Amino acid sequence: MAIALDNLRVGRVYSFTNYGEHRQLEVMAKIGRDNFQVKDLATLEVYELDELLRWGIGKDYDLDEVR
């Protein structure tokens, strides 16, 4: 079960799935009420979480903390 965006913590790593795309993201900073600066651990690209959710949440949406 996916966790809510307001439960994300800076410095933690999360597994993110949406519309068939799987990513491992590290939260770098909180930049808005429900927006975060994240780093994709596979490509080391830095972007905003809003960019990943811009087109909505798919049926396969999942966001979980990696332990």
Secondary structure, 3 states (H helix, E strand, C coil): CCCCHHHCCCCCEEEEEECCEEEEEEEEEECCCCCEEEEECCCCCEEEHHHHHCCCCCCCCEEEECC
